Amino acid sequence: QKMAKQDLKGKLEAIILEVAKQVDEHLKPQVILLSEVWGSCFDAKYDLLALIASSGPFYDTGMLSALKIAEIHKTMVLRKFEKYIVSYVFAGSLVKGEATKSSDIDVFVVIDDTDVKKMTRTELKDKLRAIIIGMGMEAGEMTGIRNKLNIQVYILTEFWDGIREANPVMFTFLRDGIPFYDRGIFMPWKQLLRMGKIKPSPEAIDMFMSTGNQMLNRVKATLNTLAMEDIYYAILTPSQAALMMKDIPPPSPRETPILMQDIFVKKEKMLEEKWVKILRDQIKVRKDIEHGTKKATSGKEIDQMVTDATNYLERVGKLFSQIEEQREKESVARSYDHLASMVRDALHSEGIDHVPDDAIVQLFEEAFVHKGKMQPKQARALRDVQKAVADYESGKLTKPDLEKAKKQAAQLEKGVVEYLQRKRAGELERAKIKVRHGDRYGEVLLLGETAFIIHDLAAKDQISKASVKDDTLGEPKTATLDELEQALATAKIPPRTFIKESMFEQLKKIFGPEVEIWL
């Protein structure tokens, strides 16, 4: 049931006085309606605000603490900047009765900038704004109400322009705001707004009318951008990544669906046709928008594109897993091919040139295991890797077998490499003629038809080479370290090294008559 404010106040006073009398006859409550507080502010009477600010609430739903911190903050601001402050206004959801426990306490401060001479208006606003907001934090510390005071600072010319341009924020402040301090600017504007005297300018009306079309055009442009850029690249780049996993350089957008079709649908049979169609359709949409044949994209189309792109990315994710699994299995075959090549090199070093694939394990055992040059487990590893390749080709290779085969191949390869290196080192040692001349040591490497002469082992870059014919050295010529390394890698080392008298005489000419030689 509705009643007049005075009737409401009278009834509340009677009830509250009766309750107070029952509690303590010395308790003298005073009832103040919130509308009375607002009314006193409209009349520029701030005694009630000062009373609330200095009080100690026993019960509060949030309004008293808001009034308390705002009044304390206002007092701090006026004490320092009174000549600049035009209005200090309380606003927001608390004034409109829409506040919740998490609502901010909104206030705005209007600064007089009409007589600024020593700085720009922007500088004045920024400097005062920083100080005023800092005071808000101090007020929060004093009252224990932290991170709640939301302070907006405006200069007078900016606020007036906002009213003329029908800025919704300024109109809301004027309509709902409660002046906690006013030098005769805010209340006249508020009254003029109530009387309908403050009206938007024709320019503001035109701007508001054009804003609708601008926003709608922006929505259309955004939808086109989503289709042309975001969704397009969302499915194109993962498709290119899938092709790159097959060792294909990143293709152009036009080539991508063609390669996806040829490789993953037709050749590998890892992907279904419908997924390539989604990619192809999205590329077509981009081209149509780019060339202007498609002017707009509807929200319904965007929804479908997003759904298709989401499903496409999920399927391409599975494709990545398929490719990775295939690559791992193919790595076994590659490892075996490399390993078999090294085993053949090792067998060749033992004089076995013909090594068919089905006999490679048997020949390995006969040449190395039976003679104690390698261990039986290395022959078993070769057999296991060979079996893993056969299982891969028949589609029976499991993940544990794959990992086991890769590990065995790596270990066996290491063993074969070490064997070949030791064998080669032994051969090179046989080909060396070590010399001493004076206090220096040198070497002569007899590598088939060429001999390399290292004059000083302490300076191995000083190298000569000479031809070898009928155990006789030719005239030495300067050589490089690269030539020596290339010859070491390819030369066939003779099983034995002999020094005839003619070569000994030539070594004397190279190293001096006091040369000492040992093999």
Buried (B, 14 or more C-beta within 10 A) or exposed (E): EEEEEEEBBEEBEEEBBEEBEEEEEEEEEEBEEEEEBBBBBBEEEBEBBEEBBEEEEEEEEBBBBBBBBBBBBBBBBBEEBEEBBBBBBBBBBBBEEEBEEEBBBBBBBBBBBEEBEEEEBEEBBEEBBEBBBEBBBEBBEEBEBEEBBBBBBBBBBBBBEBBBBBBEEBBEBBEBBBBBBBBEBBBEBBEBBEEEEBEBEEEBEEBEEEEEEEEEEEEBEEBBBBBBEBBBBBBBEBBBBBBEBBEEEEBEBEEBBEBBBEBBBEEBEBBEEEBBEBBBEBBEBBBBBEEEEBEEBEEEBBEEBBEBBEBBEEBBEEBEEBBEEBEBBEBBBEBBEEBBEBBBBBBEBBEBEEBEEEEBBEBBBBBBBEEEBBEEEBBBBBBBBBBBBEBBEEEEBEEEBBEBBBEBBEEBBEBBEEBBEEBBEEBBEEBBBBBBBEEBBBBBBBBEEBBBBBBBEEEEEBBBBBEBEEEEBBEBEEBEEEBBEEBBEEBEBEEEBEBEEEBEEBBBEBBEEEBEBEE
